[in-house]
Amino acid sequence: MRILLAFALIQVVGFLVLKVVAGSRSSLTTLEHWCLSFGTGSGVLGMLMFYLASLGNPLNPPTVLIMTTLLLMALMTLLAVRRRRRNGRESENPSSDRSELNPSVSRLSAVEWASLAVIGLCAFIVFADAFSQPLLAFDARAIWAFKAKVLYSEQGIYNEAFLDPERLHAKTRYPQLIPLTETFVASIVGRFDERILKLIFPCFYVSLTLLLGCELRRGLDRRYTMVATALFASLPVFTIYANGGAASGYADVPLSFYVTALTSSLFRWLQTRPTQRLQLAALFTTLTVFTKTEGLALVFVVFLAVAGAAWTYERSTRSLWVLLLAASLGLLCLVPWFIYQTHLPVVDENFYELLTPARMINGIHRWRYIAWSLGKEFFMKPHLWNLLGVSAALLFLRAPRKVVHSWFCIFFWIPVLYVMVLCLIFVVIPWQLEDLLPVALTRLVMQVAPLLFLWVCLETAGLLPGTPDPSTQFHRSTRLGSN
């Protein structure tokens, strides 16, 4: 029962936070609201626990339970006040400005039932794999679970395990959202059980799969959406990959979820310009950066791509300032973490010192191996990616100019720009690439793989007979949003 209570609290907190941030008139569908709830709840609870710990409060089970109770009470009170204020306005104007497509209520076809079966089977496999054994992967134990166990046993962040440079552990300056989420679950359950903690990651995987399906459903018919969602759910890199998949305990699947949620929120803002979507983007900016070090680079890339798309649509600086404000608000929430991070010892690579012109020039000879590794990752690993890399390459070569002018081009440019950032890091990183890339590149690509998959599905839909071109719906929505 305590296990169910822990995960239910995360889901309920996330659901209520989304209600408060997005509002009742947001364009979130019901399914999208639910699939965003677990990640939102995990992130918000983790951030609050860090705020409490940074102020010197102990992270013991009673404190965590009191914090969660007070948060739930505050959220429900705020929603009740908003509901009373809104009743009068809705009685005067009952029409709703919701721009989502009405879901079909017709019976499911055999193909749709088969797609649902595939999605359900993949989810079952991931959950069963996660619960069947304790944490075995190196990073899952040495980085995330280690930090979580220190937080749980020491009940705080000011201790020798984190602050003493002689108490070495891997990635000392990594953000702590995942360890704090694991600590929350352990505090509610009453014990530090690795099998229970591993269930967090399949929940992120299911949320990510449903979120991708919700994004596809906005511009595509139900059958195509369900088939595409089943194809994504069955990607081996998420389901059976031992060194980074959804059952491994690595943080790449949660980071992939937050990046997809951030991009989806900004993409929807590009179409209809609702303020609530920018508020969600600010929230997911905070959670993306607090999940993993790569999150900061991903946030930069996402906002850069969206700013480029906004400039292409409007040729106005107003949208650029609005995007800058949303990103700044998201980063502002992380000021306590940035301050605390300066006190943590640096025992791994320091990218701020590595990214110098001299190091870039000295590492230029690495480009040949980097290019070979990227080509091998995208085109020679069907056992991990199926045909995702090949499909993306063929669609790009078919009409390169269309990629630039497409209404959903950001789903393509974000992975491309992020890979370029990774290549720059690989040039200067003080590790042997022959040892690093075979084990790290797949997990790094996972972080933006859902966005590339979205782009492939949206581009392919316009080529299939009998399938509506999604660019028509996106074009209409964008024009309405700019009026």
C-alpha positions as CSV (number, residue, x, y, z in Angstrom):
1,M,0.0,0.0,0.0
2,R,2.8,2.4,0.8
3,I,4.3,1.8,-2.7
4,L,1.0,2.8,-4.3
5,L,0.7,5.8,-2.0
6,A,4.1,7.1,-3.0
7,F,3.4,6.9,-6.7
8,A,-0.2,8.2,-6.3
9,L,1.1,11.2,-4.4
10,I,3.5,12.0,-7.2
11,Q,0.7,11.7,-9.8
12,V,-1.8,13.8,-7.8
13,V,0.7,16.5,-7.0
14,G,1.7,16.7,-10.7
15,F,-2.0,16.8,-11.8
16,L,-2.8,19.7,-9.4
17,V,0.3,21.6,-10.3
18,L,-0.6,21.4,-14.0
19,K,-4.1,22.6,-13.1
20,V,-2.7,25.6,-11.4
21,V,0.0,26.4,-14.0
22,A,-1.9,25.6,-17.2
23,G,-5.3,26.7,-15.9
24,S,-8.7,25.3,-16.8
25,R,-8.7,27.0,-20.3
26,S,-5.4,25.5,-21.4
27,S,-5.1,23.4,-24.6
28,L,-4.0,20.4,-22.6
29,T,-6.1,17.4,-23.5
30,T,-7.3,15.1,-20.7
31,L,-4.8,12.4,-21.7
32,E,-2.0,14.9,-22.0
33,H,-2.8,16.3,-18.6
34,W,-2.5,12.8,-17.0
35,C,0.7,11.8,-18.9
36,L,2.4,15.0,-17.9
37,S,1.4,14.6,-14.2
38,F,4.0,12.0,-13.1
39,G,7.0,13.9,-14.5
40,T,5.6,17.2,-13.1
41,G,4.9,15.7,-9.7
42,S,8.4,14.2,-9.5
43,G,10.0,17.4,-10.5
44,V,8.0,19.7,-8.2
45,L,8.5,17.4,-5.2
46,G,12.2,17.1,-5.9
47,M,12.6,20.8,-6.2
48,L,10.7,21.5,-2.9
49,M,12.8,18.9,-1.1
50,F,16.0,20.5,-2.4
51,Y,14.7,24.0,-1.2
52,L,14.0,22.5,2.2
53,A,17.4,20.8,2.4
54,S,19.2,24.0,1.2
55,L,17.6,25.9,4.1
56,G,18.9,23.2,6.6
57,N,15.7,21.3,7.1
58,P,16.2,17.5,7.5
59,L,14.8,15.3,4.7
60,N,13.4,12.7,7.1
61,P,10.1,10.9,6.4
62,P,8.0,13.1,8.7
63,T,9.3,16.3,7.0
64,V,8.7,14.9,3.5
65,L,5.1,13.8,4.5
66,I,4.3,17.2,6.0
67,M,5.7,19.0,3.0
68,T,3.6,16.9,0.6
69,T,0.5,17.5,2.7
70,L,0.9,21.2,2.9
71,L,1.6,21.3,-0.9
72,L,-1.6,19.4,-1.6
73,M,-3.6,21.7,0.7
74,A,-2.2,24.8,-0.9
75,L,-2.8,23.6,-4.5
76,M,-6.4,22.6,-3.7
77,T,-7.1,25.9,-2.0
78,L,-5.7,27.8,-4.9
79,L,-7.8,25.8,-7.4
80,A,-10.9,26.3,-5.3
81,V,-10.4,30.1,-5.2
82,R,-9.8,30.2,-9.0
83,R,-12.9,28.1,-9.6
84,R,-15.1,30.6,-7.7
85,R,-13.6,33.5,-9.6
86,R,-14.1,31.7,-12.9
87,N,-17.7,30.7,-12.5
88,G,-19.0,34.3,-13.1
89,R,-16.9,34.8,-16.2
90,E,-17.9,31.5,-17.8
91,S,-21.6,32.2,-17.1
92,E,-21.2,35.3,-19.3
93,N,-19.1,33.6,-21.9
94,P,-19.7,29.9,-22.0
95,S,-17.7,29.3,-25.2
96,S,-14.3,27.8,-24.7
97,D,-11.2,28.7,-26.7
98,R,-9.9,25.2,-26.8
99,S,-8.2,24.4,-30.1
100,E,-7.7,20.7,-29.7
101,L,-9.2,18.2,-32.1
102,N,-12.3,16.4,-31.0
103,P,-11.4,12.8,-30.4
104,S,-13.2,10.2,-32.4
105,V,-15.6,7.9,-30.5
106,S,-15.9,5.3,-33.2
107,R,-15.0,1.7,-32.6
108,L,-11.3,0.7,-32.7
109,S,-10.2,-1.2,-35.7
110,A,-8.1,-4.4,-35.6
111,V,-5.0,-2.3,-36.4
112,E,-5.7,0.0,-33.5
113,W,-6.4,-2.8,-31.1
114,A,-3.1,-4.4,-32.2
115,S,-1.3,-1.1,-31.6
116,L,-2.8,-0.8,-28.1
117,A,-1.7,-4.4,-27.4
118,V,1.9,-3.6,-28.4
119,I,2.0,-0.5,-26.2
120,G,0.6,-2.4,-23.3
121,L,3.0,-5.3,-23.8
122,C,6.0,-3.0,-24.0
123,A,4.9,-1.2,-20.8
124,F,4.5,-4.6,-19.0
125,I,7.9,-5.8,-20.2
126,V,9.6,-2.6,-18.9
127,F,7.8,-2.7,-15.5
128,A,8.5,-6.4,-15.1
129,D,12.2,-5.9,-16.0
130,A,12.6,-3.1,-13.6
131,F,11.0,-4.9,-10.7
132,S,12.6,-8.3,-11.3
133,Q,16.1,-7.3,-10.1
134,P,17.9,-4.6,-8.2
135,L,20.0,-1.8,-9.8
136,L,22.8,-3.4,-11.8
137,A,23.9,-0.8,-14.3
138,F,27.0,1.2,-13.2
139,D,25.6,4.8,-13.5
140,A,22.3,3.9,-12.0
141,R,24.1,2.8,-8.9
142,A,27.2,5.0,-8.8
143,I,25.5,8.3,-9.6
144,W,21.8,8.3,-9.0
145,A,21.2,5.6,-6.4
146,F,24.3,6.6,-4.5
147,K,23.1,10.2,-4.1
148,A,19.7,9.0,-3.2
149,K,21.0,6.8,-0.5
150,V,23.1,9.6,0.9
151,L,20.1,11.9,0.9
152,Y,17.9,9.2,2.6
153,S,20.5,8.2,5.2
154,E,22.0,11.6,6.0
155,Q,18.7,13.4,5.6
156,G,20.3,16.4,3.9
157,I,22.6,17.8,1.3
158,Y,25.3,19.3,3.6
159,N,27.4,16.3,4.4
160,E,30.9,14.9,3.7
161,A,29.7,12.5,1.0
162,F,28.8,15.5,-1.1
163,L,31.1,18.3,0.0
164,D,34.4,16.5,1.0
165,P,36.6,16.1,-2.1
166,E,38.2,13.1,-0.6
167,R,34.9,11.3,-0.4
168,L,34.9,10.6,-4.1
169,H,31.9,9.5,-6.1
170,A,31.0,9.7,-9.8
171,K,29.6,13.0,-11.2
172,T,29.7,14.9,-7.9
173,R,28.1,18.1,-9.5
174,Y,25.2,16.4,-11.3
175,P,21.7,17.8,-10.6
176,Q,19.7,15.9,-8.0
177,L,16.1,15.7,-9.3
178,I,16.3,11.9,-9.8
179,P,18.0,11.2,-6.4
180,L,15.5,13.4,-4.7
181,T,12.6,11.6,-6.4
182,E,14.0,8.3,-5.3
183,T,14.4,9.7,-1.8
184,F,10.8,10.8,-1.8
185,V,9.6,7.3,-2.7
186,A,11.9,5.7,-0.1
187,S,10.6,8.1,2.6
188,I,7.0,7.3,1.9
189,V,7.6,3.6,1.5
190,G,9.7,3.5,4.7
191,R,12.7,1.7,3.3
192,F,15.4,2.1,0.6
193,D,14.4,-0.7,-1.8
194,E,16.2,-0.6,-5.2
195,R,13.4,-2.6,-6.9
196,I,10.8,-0.1,-5.8
197,L,12.9,2.9,-6.8
198,K,13.4,1.4,-10.3
199,L,9.7,1.7,-10.9
200,I,10.1,5.4,-11.2
201,F,11.7,5.1,-14.6
202,P,9.1,2.9,-16.3
203,C,6.6,5.5,-15.2
204,F,8.6,8.1,-17.1
205,Y,8.7,5.8,-20.1
206,V,4.9,5.3,-20.2
207,S,4.4,9.1,-19.7
208,L,6.8,9.8,-22.6
209,T,5.1,7.3,-24.9
210,L,1.6,8.8,-24.2
211,L,2.9,12.3,-24.5
212,L,4.3,11.6,-27.9
213,G,1.0,10.0,-28.9
214,C,-0.9,13.2,-27.7
215,E,1.4,15.4,-29.8
216,L,0.8,13.3,-32.9
217,R,-2.9,13.2,-32.4
218,R,-3.2,17.0,-32.8
219,G,-2.6,16.8,-36.5
220,L,-3.1,13.2,-37.5
221,D,-5.9,10.6,-37.5
222,R,-6.4,8.1,-34.7
223,R,-5.2,5.0,-36.5
224,Y,-1.9,6.5,-37.7
225,T,-1.3,8.0,-34.3
226,M,-1.8,4.7,-32.5
227,V,0.4,2.8,-35.0
228,A,3.2,5.4,-34.7
229,T,2.9,5.4,-30.9
230,A,3.2,1.6,-30.8
231,L,6.3,1.9,-33.0
232,F,7.9,4.3,-30.6
233,A,6.9,2.3,-27.5
234,S,8.6,-0.8,-29.1
235,L,12.0,0.9,-29.8
236,P,14.5,-1.5,-28.3
237,V,16.6,1.4,-26.9
238,F,13.8,2.2,-24.5
239,T,12.5,-1.3,-23.7
240,I,15.4,-3.7,-23.5
241,Y,18.6,-1.6,-23.6
242,A,20.4,-2.6,-20.4
243,N,22.7,0.5,-20.2
244,G,20.2,3.3,-20.4
245,G,16.7,1.9,-21.1
246,A,13.6,2.5,-19.1
247,A,14.3,-0.3,-16.8
248,S,17.9,0.4,-16.1
249,G,17.6,3.2,-13.6
250,Y,19.5,5.8,-15.7
251,A,18.3,9.4,-15.9
252,D,18.2,9.6,-19.7
253,V,14.6,8.5,-20.1
254,P,13.4,11.2,-17.5
255,L,15.5,13.8,-19.3
256,S,14.0,12.7,-22.6
257,F,10.5,13.2,-21.1
258,Y,11.2,16.7,-19.8
259,V,12.8,17.8,-23.1
260,T,9.8,16.5,-25.1
261,A,7.4,18.2,-22.7
262,L,9.3,21.5,-23.0
263,T,9.4,21.3,-26.8
264,S,5.8,20.3,-27.0
265,S,4.7,23.3,-24.8
266,L,6.8,25.7,-26.9
267,F,5.6,24.2,-30.2
268,R,2.0,24.6,-29.1
269,W,2.7,28.2,-28.1
270,L,4.1,28.8,-31.6
271,Q,0.7,27.7,-33.0
272,T,-1.9,29.4,-30.8
273,R,0.2,31.7,-28.4
274,P,-1.5,30.8,-25.1
275,T,0.2,32.2,-22.1
276,Q,-0.3,29.0,-20.2
277,R,2.0,27.1,-22.6
278,L,4.8,29.6,-21.8
279,Q,4.2,29.0,-18.1
280,L,4.5,25.2,-18.7
281,A,7.6,25.8,-20.7
282,A,9.2,27.7,-17.8
283,L,8.3,24.9,-15.5
284,F,9.8,22.2,-17.8
285,T,12.8,24.4,-18.3
286,T,13.5,24.2,-14.6
287,L,13.0,20.4,-14.4
288,T,15.0,19.7,-17.5
289,V,18.1,21.5,-16.2
290,F,17.7,20.0,-12.7
291,T,17.6,16.4,-14.1
292,K,21.0,16.2,-15.7
293,T,24.0,18.3,-16.7
294,E,23.1,17.9,-20.4
295,G,19.7,19.6,-19.6
296,L,21.2,23.1,-19.7
297,A,22.6,22.5,-23.2
298,L,19.2,21.0,-24.2
299,V,17.3,24.0,-22.9
300,F,19.6,26.3,-24.8
301,V,19.1,24.3,-28.0
302,V,15.3,24.1,-27.6
303,F,14.8,27.8,-27.1
304,L,17.3,28.6,-29.9
305,A,15.3,26.5,-32.4
306,V,11.9,27.8,-31.2
307,A,13.2,31.4,-31.4
308,G,14.4,30.8,-35.0
309,A,10.9,29.4,-35.9
310,A,9.2,32.3,-34.2
311,W,11.4,34.8,-36.1
312,T,10.6,32.9,-39.4
313,Y,6.9,33.1,-38.8
314,E,6.6,36.7,-37.5
315,R,9.8,38.6,-38.3
316,S,9.2,40.4,-34.9
317,T,11.4,40.7,-31.8
318,R,8.4,40.5,-29.5
319,S,8.3,36.7,-29.5
320,L,12.0,36.5,-28.9
321,W,11.7,38.6,-25.7
322,V,8.8,36.5,-24.5
323,L,10.8,33.3,-25.0
324,L,13.8,34.9,-23.2
325,L,11.5,35.7,-20.3
326,A,10.1,32.2,-20.1
327,A,13.7,30.7,-20.1
328,S,14.9,33.2,-17.6
329,L,12.0,32.4,-15.2
330,G,12.7,28.7,-15.5
331,L,16.4,29.2,-14.7
332,L,15.6,31.7,-11.9
333,C,14.0,28.8,-9.9
334,L,17.3,27.0,-10.0
335,V,19.4,29.8,-8.4
336,P,19.6,27.9,-5.0
337,W,20.9,24.8,-6.9
338,F,23.5,26.9,-8.9
339,I,24.7,28.4,-5.6
340,Y,25.0,25.0,-3.9
341,Q,26.7,23.5,-6.9
342,T,29.6,26.0,-6.6
343,H,30.4,24.3,-3.2
344,L,30.6,20.8,-4.7
345,P,34.1,19.5,-5.5
346,V,35.0,19.1,-9.2
347,V,36.4,15.6,-9.7
348,D,35.1,15.1,-13.3
349,E,35.3,17.2,-16.4
350,N,34.7,20.9,-16.2
351,F,33.2,21.9,-19.5
352,Y,33.5,25.7,-18.7
353,E,37.3,25.3,-18.6
354,L,37.5,22.8,-21.5
355,L,35.6,24.8,-24.1
356,T,38.5,27.0,-25.1
357,P,39.7,27.8,-28.7
358,A,43.1,26.1,-28.0
359,R,41.5,22.8,-26.9
360,M,39.1,22.9,-29.9
361,I,42.0,23.3,-32.3
362,N,44.0,20.5,-30.5
363,G,41.1,18.2,-30.7
364,I,40.2,18.7,-34.4
365,H,41.7,15.4,-35.3
366,R,38.9,13.6,-33.4
367,W,36.3,14.6,-36.0
368,R,36.9,11.5,-38.1
369,Y,36.1,9.1,-35.3
370,I,33.2,11.2,-34.1
371,A,31.6,11.2,-37.5
372,W,32.1,7.5,-37.9
373,S,30.6,6.9,-34.4
374,L,27.5,9.0,-35.3
375,G,27.0,7.2,-38.6
376,K,27.3,3.9,-36.9
377,E,24.8,5.0,-34.2
378,F,22.2,6.2,-36.6
379,F,22.5,3.7,-39.4
380,M,24.2,0.5,-38.1
381,K,22.3,-0.2,-34.9
382,P,18.8,-1.4,-35.9
383,H,18.8,-3.6,-32.8
384,L,18.4,-0.4,-30.8
385,W,16.8,2.2,-33.1
386,N,15.0,0.0,-35.7
387,L,14.9,2.2,-38.8
388,L,14.7,5.6,-37.1
389,G,18.0,6.9,-38.4
390,V,17.6,5.6,-41.9
391,S,14.0,7.0,-42.1
392,A,15.1,10.4,-41.0
393,A,18.0,10.5,-43.5
394,L,15.8,9.5,-46.4
395,L,13.1,12.0,-45.5
396,F,15.7,14.8,-45.3
397,L,17.4,13.9,-48.6
398,R,14.0,13.7,-50.3
399,A,13.3,17.4,-49.7
400,P,16.0,19.3,-47.8
401,R,14.4,22.7,-48.4
402,K,11.1,21.5,-46.9
403,V,12.9,20.8,-43.6
404,V,13.7,24.5,-43.2
405,H,10.2,25.7,-44.0
406,S,8.1,23.0,-42.4
407,W,5.7,24.0,-39.6
408,F,7.2,21.3,-37.4
409,C,10.8,21.8,-38.3
410,I,11.8,22.4,-34.7
411,F,11.4,18.6,-34.1
412,F,14.2,18.1,-36.6
413,W,16.5,21.0,-35.8
414,I,16.6,20.4,-32.0
415,P,18.2,16.9,-32.4
416,V,20.6,18.2,-35.1
417,L,21.7,21.2,-33.0
418,Y,22.1,19.0,-30.0
419,V,24.3,16.5,-31.9
420,M,26.4,19.5,-33.0
421,V,26.8,20.5,-29.3
422,L,27.8,17.0,-28.4
423,C,30.4,16.9,-31.2
424,L,31.9,20.1,-29.8
425,I,32.1,18.4,-26.4
426,F,33.7,15.3,-27.8
427,V,36.4,17.4,-29.3
428,V,37.6,18.8,-26.0
429,I,36.6,16.1,-23.4
430,P,39.7,14.6,-21.7
431,W,38.7,11.0,-22.3
432,Q,39.6,8.5,-24.9
433,L,36.7,8.6,-27.4
434,E,37.2,4.9,-28.2
435,D,36.2,4.1,-24.6
436,L,33.6,6.8,-24.1
437,L,31.4,6.9,-27.3
438,P,30.5,3.2,-27.5
439,V,28.9,3.4,-24.0
440,A,27.7,7.0,-23.9
441,L,26.5,8.0,-27.4
442,T,23.4,5.9,-27.4
443,R,22.2,7.4,-24.1
444,L,22.9,10.9,-25.3
445,V,20.9,10.4,-28.5
446,M,18.0,8.9,-26.5
447,Q,17.5,12.4,-25.0
448,V,16.3,13.8,-28.3
449,A,15.2,10.7,-30.0
450,P,11.4,11.3,-29.3
451,L,11.6,14.6,-31.1
452,L,13.3,13.1,-34.2
453,F,10.7,10.4,-34.1
454,L,7.9,13.0,-34.1
455,W,9.5,14.7,-37.1
456,V,9.7,11.4,-39.0
457,C,6.1,10.6,-38.2
458,L,4.8,14.0,-39.2
459,E,6.8,14.1,-42.4
460,T,5.8,10.6,-43.4
461,A,2.1,11.3,-42.7
462,G,2.0,13.8,-45.6
463,L,3.3,11.1,-48.0
464,L,0.8,8.4,-47.2
465,P,-2.3,8.1,-49.3
466,G,-5.5,8.7,-47.3
467,T,-3.7,10.3,-44.4
468,P,-4.2,14.1,-43.9
469,D,-1.2,16.3,-44.2
470,P,-0.4,17.5,-40.7
471,S,1.1,20.7,-42.0
472,T,-2.4,21.8,-43.0
473,Q,-3.6,21.6,-39.4
474,F,-0.5,23.2,-38.0
475,H,-0.6,26.0,-40.7
476,R,-4.2,26.8,-39.8
477,S,-3.5,26.8,-36.0
478,T,-0.5,29.0,-36.4
479,R,-2.4,31.6,-38.5
480,L,-5.2,31.6,-35.9
481,G,-2.7,32.1,-33.1
482,S,-1.1,35.0,-34.8
483,N,-4.3,36.9,-35.2
